[in-house]
Amino acid sequence: MGQYGINVNMLFGCLLQTTDASKATPDIVFDLIAQSTPLRRVITPEEFAAAILMFLSPYSRAVTGQNLIVDGGLVKG
């Protein structure tokens, strides 16, 4: 799609705290995730959205074909 000025990228995240999908998740699960990440916390929906905004900004105009893992370092990929 690059020939048409379209960059194609993907964002991957883990369990996000405070979403409808995670509201039934016990706090112990979030604690285990936080302990397993270099940042020692669970990513929020706002932080995930910020990564999306980075791809929408002019700063990423030369980035295409990438998968950005937004999980605080949980997945070493």
C-alpha positions in Angstrom: 0.0 0.0 0.0 3.1 2.2 0.3 2.8 3.2 -3.4 -0.5 4.8 -2.5 0.9 6.7 0.6 -0.6 4.2 3.0 1.5 2.8 5.8 0.3 -0.5 7.3 1.3 -1.2 10.9 -0.1 -3.2 13.8 -0.3 -2.7 17.6 -0.4 -5.6 19.9 -1.3 -5.3 23.6 -1.8 -7.6 26.5 -4.6 -7.4 29.2 -5.3 -3.7 29.7 -6.4 -2.5 33.1 -9.8 -0.8 33.5 -11.6 -1.9 30.4 -15.0 -3.6 30.0 -13.2 -6.7 28.9 -10.9 -6.8 32.0 -13.4 -5.7 34.7 -14.0 -9.3 35.8 -10.3 -10.0 36.0 -9.1 -10.5 39.6 -6.6 -8.0 41.0 -4.2 -10.9 41.6 -3.9 -11.4 37.8 -3.0 -7.7 37.3 -0.5 -8.0 40.1 1.2 -11.0 38.4 1.3 -9.2 35.1 2.8 -6.1 36.7 5.5 -8.2 38.5 6.4 -9.8 35.1 7.0 -6.5 33.3 10.1 -4.3 33.4 7.8 -1.3 34.0 6.2 -3.1 37.0 2.7 -2.1 36.1 -0.2 -2.9 33.8 -0.7 -0.8 30.7 -3.8 1.5 30.6 -6.1 2.0 27.7 -4.8 5.6 27.6 -1.2 4.4 27.1 -2.2 2.0 24.4 -4.1 4.9 22.7 -1.0 7.0 22.9 0.9 4.4 20.9 -1.8 4.5 18.2 -1.5 8.3 18.1 2.2 7.9 17.5 1.5 5.8 14.4 -1.0 8.5 13.3 1.5 11.3 13.7 4.0 12.5 11.1 6.8 11.0 13.2 6.0 7.6 11.9 5.7 8.5 8.2 8.7 6.2 7.4 7.4 3.3 9.4 5.5 0.5 7.7 5.1 -3.2 8.1 5.8 -3.1 11.8 4.1 -4.7 14.9 4.5 -2.6 18.0 4.0 -4.5 21.2 2.5 -2.2 23.8 2.6 -4.2 27.0 5.2 -2.7 29.3 7.8 -5.2 28.2 5.9 -8.4 29.1 6.5 -10.0 25.7 10.1 -9.8 24.7 9.6 -9.7 20.9 
